[in-house]
Amino acid sequence: MLIPEKIQLASAPGRRQVLGTLGLAGLGMLASSTTASAFTSGASPKVTVQTRSSGKPAPAPGQALNFSDLPEEWVQRERDLLPEYSRYLSKLNLKSICPKQVIAAHAKSRGPIWNTLPPKAWWTRMGYTLRVADRIALEMNVNEVEIISAYRCPAYNANCEGAKSRSWHQANVAVDVKFPVRASTVTATARNLRSRGLFKGGVGGYWGFTHIDSRGENMDW
């Protein structure tokens, strides 16, 4: 049984406000500033997601995750937010993506620069994008999704090879995902679902993974 679930992000800043923040050349790209007003275009991202009805119980909101296999230094740095962010991700009740997997995608460093968890005020942004990835898995009838990259703090993003200085990963609305099928199939499925009104955002096809974001306007590469 498929259960429709409609989700909409909170109102985005008006087009005039964004133009004033980024300028014409900056529309559709993320400003390097950490202010929330710079992270969206004039359109409000929308996600309409169908999820499986599952006989499995939802993860207990208070259930602690084991982070002993993650870098100890990173865990110590993020210890204040880790339990609460874990509970938030569990409440999303995703079918093909587990909270630990999302968190592990943040526990990385480039030289001395560590990535971080996203600011708490932006957590719901990633929730929408993860639901899109989960829905894509449902469409392809697979139950494995590898989160390669999610939120990237500006300092870490600046040290990632090939990362754009205005990457939407810095806004916590983008994920790079890998499924147990050809990446081109994932990309095509994501674009098909987007054309059917699942979400508004970017879909980037790469050789080994697919970039998906919910920026609020459609972009392909």
C-alpha positions as CSV (number, residue, x, y, z in Angstrom):
1,M,0.0,0.0,0.0
2,L,1.3,3.4,-0.9
3,I,0.7,6.3,1.5
4,P,0.9,9.8,0.0
5,E,2.6,12.3,2.1
6,K,2.9,16.0,1.1
7,I,5.6,18.1,2.5
8,Q,6.5,21.7,1.8
9,L,9.4,23.7,3.1
10,A,8.8,26.9,5.1
11,S,8.4,30.0,3.1
12,A,11.5,31.0,1.3
13,P,12.6,34.7,1.0
14,G,11.0,36.7,-1.8
15,R,12.6,37.0,-5.2
16,R,13.5,40.6,-4.6
17,Q,15.3,39.8,-1.3
18,V,17.3,37.0,-3.0
19,L,18.3,39.3,-5.9
20,G,19.5,41.8,-3.3
21,T,21.5,39.1,-1.6
22,L,23.1,37.3,-4.5
23,G,22.6,39.5,-7.6
24,L,21.4,38.1,-10.9
25,A,24.5,36.0,-11.4
26,G,24.1,34.3,-8.1
27,L,20.5,33.0,-8.5
28,G,20.4,29.2,-8.3
29,M,23.7,29.1,-6.5
30,L,24.6,29.1,-2.8
31,A,26.2,32.1,-1.4
32,S,29.2,31.3,0.8
33,S,27.6,33.4,3.6
34,T,26.1,31.3,6.4
35,T,22.9,33.4,6.5
36,A,19.8,31.4,5.7
37,S,18.5,34.1,3.4
38,A,21.2,33.3,0.9
39,F,20.4,29.7,0.5
40,T,17.3,29.6,-1.6
41,S,16.0,31.1,-4.8
42,G,12.6,32.8,-5.0
43,A,10.8,29.5,-5.4
44,S,9.8,27.5,-2.4
45,P,11.0,23.8,-2.6
46,K,8.2,21.3,-2.7
47,V,8.3,17.6,-2.0
48,T,5.4,15.1,-2.5
49,V,6.6,11.8,-1.3
50,Q,5.0,8.3,-1.3
51,T,6.4,5.9,1.3
52,R,5.9,2.2,1.9
53,S,3.6,1.0,4.5
54,S,5.9,-1.2,6.5
55,G,5.4,-3.9,9.1
56,K,8.7,-2.9,10.7
57,P,8.4,-0.7,13.8
58,A,9.8,2.8,13.6
59,P,13.1,3.4,15.3
60,A,12.6,4.5,18.9
61,P,13.1,8.2,19.1
62,G,15.1,7.9,22.3
63,Q,17.2,5.0,21.1
64,A,20.9,5.8,21.3
65,L,23.1,5.0,18.3
66,N,26.6,3.5,18.6
67,F,29.2,5.9,17.1
68,S,32.3,3.9,18.2
69,D,33.2,3.2,14.6
70,L,33.3,6.9,13.7
71,P,36.4,9.0,14.1
72,E,36.7,9.7,17.8
73,E,37.9,13.3,17.4
74,W,34.8,14.1,15.2
75,V,32.5,12.4,17.7
76,Q,33.9,14.6,20.5
77,R,33.5,17.7,18.4
78,E,29.9,17.0,17.6
79,R,28.9,15.3,20.9
80,D,26.4,18.1,21.9
81,L,24.3,17.7,18.7
82,L,24.7,14.0,17.9
83,P,22.0,12.6,20.1
84,E,19.3,15.1,19.1
85,Y,20.2,14.9,15.4
86,S,20.0,11.2,15.6
87,R,16.5,11.4,17.1
88,Y,15.4,13.9,14.4
89,L,16.6,11.5,11.6
90,S,14.9,8.6,13.2
91,K,11.6,10.4,13.3
92,L,11.7,10.7,9.5
93,N,11.0,7.0,9.4
94,L,12.9,6.5,6.1
95,K,12.7,3.0,4.7
96,S,16.0,2.7,2.8
97,I,18.2,5.2,4.7
98,C,19.2,4.8,8.3
99,P,20.2,7.7,10.7
100,K,23.6,6.3,11.3
101,Q,24.4,6.3,7.6
102,V,23.5,10.0,7.2
103,I,25.5,11.0,10.3
104,A,28.5,9.0,9.1
105,A,28.5,11.0,5.8
106,H,29.5,14.0,7.9
107,A,32.3,12.4,9.9
108,K,35.1,13.2,7.5
109,S,38.1,15.5,7.4
110,R,40.3,17.0,4.7
111,G,43.7,17.4,6.3
112,P,43.1,19.3,9.6
113,I,39.7,20.5,8.5
114,W,36.7,18.5,9.9
115,N,33.3,18.6,8.5
116,T,30.4,19.2,11.0
117,L,26.8,18.4,11.5
118,P,24.4,21.0,10.0
119,P,23.2,23.9,12.1
120,K,20.1,22.8,14.0
121,A,17.9,25.5,12.3
122,W,18.6,23.8,9.0
123,W,17.9,20.1,9.9
124,T,14.5,20.0,8.3
125,R,16.0,21.0,4.9
126,M,17.9,17.7,4.8
127,G,14.7,15.9,5.8
128,Y,13.0,16.9,2.6
129,T,16.0,15.9,0.4
130,L,16.3,12.5,2.2
131,R,12.7,11.8,1.6
132,V,13.3,12.4,-2.1
133,A,16.2,9.9,-2.1
134,D,14.1,7.4,-0.2
135,R,11.2,7.8,-2.7
136,I,13.7,7.2,-5.6
137,A,14.7,3.9,-3.9
138,L,11.0,2.9,-3.7
139,E,10.5,3.7,-7.4
140,M,13.5,1.5,-8.4
141,N,12.4,-1.2,-5.9
142,V,15.8,-1.2,-4.1
143,N,16.3,-0.9,-0.3
144,E,19.9,0.2,-0.2
145,V,21.0,3.8,-0.4
146,E,24.6,5.0,0.3
147,I,24.9,8.6,1.4
148,I,28.2,9.7,0.0
149,S,27.9,13.3,1.0
150,A,25.3,15.5,2.7
151,Y,25.9,18.7,4.6
152,R,29.4,20.2,4.1
153,C,30.4,23.2,6.3
154,P,32.1,26.0,4.3
155,A,35.6,25.3,5.5
156,Y,35.4,21.6,4.7
157,N,33.7,22.2,1.4
158,A,36.5,24.6,0.4
159,N,39.0,21.7,0.8
160,C,36.9,19.1,-1.2
161,E,38.4,18.5,-4.6
162,G,35.9,19.5,-7.3
163,A,33.4,21.1,-4.9
164,K,31.9,24.4,-6.0
165,S,32.4,27.4,-3.7
166,R,28.7,27.9,-3.8
167,S,27.7,24.3,-3.4
168,W,24.2,23.5,-2.2
169,H,25.7,21.0,0.2
170,Q,26.5,24.0,2.3
171,A,22.8,24.8,2.6
172,N,22.0,21.3,3.8
173,V,19.6,20.7,0.9
174,A,21.8,18.4,-1.1
175,V,23.0,14.8,-1.0
176,D,25.2,12.7,-3.2
177,V,23.8,9.2,-3.3
178,K,24.7,5.8,-4.7
179,F,22.3,2.9,-5.3
180,P,23.0,-0.7,-6.2
181,V,22.1,0.1,-9.9
182,R,23.7,2.1,-12.6
183,A,24.1,5.8,-11.7
184,S,22.5,6.8,-15.0
185,T,19.4,4.8,-14.0
186,V,19.2,6.7,-10.7
187,T,19.6,10.0,-12.5
188,A,16.9,9.2,-15.0
189,T,14.6,8.1,-12.2
190,A,15.2,11.2,-10.2
191,R,14.4,13.4,-13.1
192,N,11.3,11.5,-14.0
193,L,9.9,11.7,-10.5
194,R,10.7,15.5,-10.5
195,S,8.8,15.9,-13.7
196,R,5.9,14.3,-12.0
197,G,5.9,16.8,-9.3
198,L,7.9,15.0,-6.6
199,F,10.2,17.9,-5.9
200,K,11.9,21.0,-7.3
201,G,15.6,20.9,-7.4
202,G,18.8,19.9,-9.0
203,V,19.8,16.5,-10.3
204,G,23.4,15.9,-11.3
205,G,24.5,12.7,-13.0
206,Y,28.1,11.5,-12.4
207,W,29.8,8.2,-13.2
208,G,29.5,6.6,-9.7
209,F,26.8,8.6,-7.9
210,T,23.9,11.1,-8.3
211,H,23.6,14.5,-6.8
212,I,20.0,15.5,-5.6
213,D,19.0,18.7,-4.0
214,S,15.7,20.5,-3.2
215,R,16.8,24.1,-3.9
216,G,13.4,25.1,-5.3
217,E,14.2,25.4,-9.0
218,N,15.0,22.6,-11.5
219,M,18.6,22.2,-12.7
220,D,20.3,19.4,-14.6
221,W,24.0,18.6,-15.3
